[in-house]
Amino acid sequence: YLEPDSLGHAIQYRRDQQQSQKSIDIYHQRVQMLKQLVQLYKRAGALVYLDAANCAWFDYSEADIQAIADALNLSGIEEATGITVNVSNRNPLMSPLS
């Protein structure tokens, strides 16, 4: 699992800093670093998973879903084995099942 919470933190920092140039630069550096690590570990024969945050991190609006998808795509999800989510927080369901 490549740096759990890394993409979530990058997205959140950019949001918290009102899309400042510094936060955008940090975001792009982080996703590029993850993309390089995916390639490096895959060449070494590792199973590589990217973390897609957890159900309490974002409100999972359409914009949040797009932000996570963009970050996963830029980080090389197409070369990774898959994605994972942080289940250790044990968050309740966001809405009751009917």
C-alpha angles and dihedrals in degrees: 000000000000112000102318110230093016095118093040091053092048092052093044094047091052089051094045091051092050092245093300116180091249092054091047091050092050090048092053093045090051096049091046090050091051091048090054091048092050089054094044095050093043090054087052089055098253126145104239126201128183119214117237097193122246139279094268097049098076135013088242094232116162089267092052093048090050092048092053092045091050092050092048092049094048090048093058104259089160088068096040125091090240146292133288134195128215104257095168091089091067094210118184120245112282093229132017118260115245 
